[in-house]
């Protein structure tokens, strides 16, 4: 048997664990988005996300034949311009 729950159920249960404005917390995060990707963790650890037309060494090593595009992690978009992103050390 599947037991369903509502948003109010989640908020009330969380408040029983730790009193907090869980309704405001989750409403803000579920209905809004920031101006960009959440890169704080990547940048805080000394790395930088870079978008360019050059594949990384990992991408290049994975291309067994240059006639195919590995779209395994694709969001399903197609473009005439190929672009890669690479996480590079700031050092």
C-alpha angles and dihedrals in degrees: 000000000000117000113205127202137196133227088258090054090055093046093048093048093049090049089054089055097042123358108235141126092276092158091058092041095054096036090056093048097042098046104036139048134201128245094266148356117311097254098154094105094049095044093040090059093054101266132115128208111229128188117201144130094264119094116227121248088257092053091046092049090050094053103094093172120018091220096079134063119217102225095168092125095034123133088217099263125137126205137172089225118070115217130176131195123216132186107223132185115249090218 
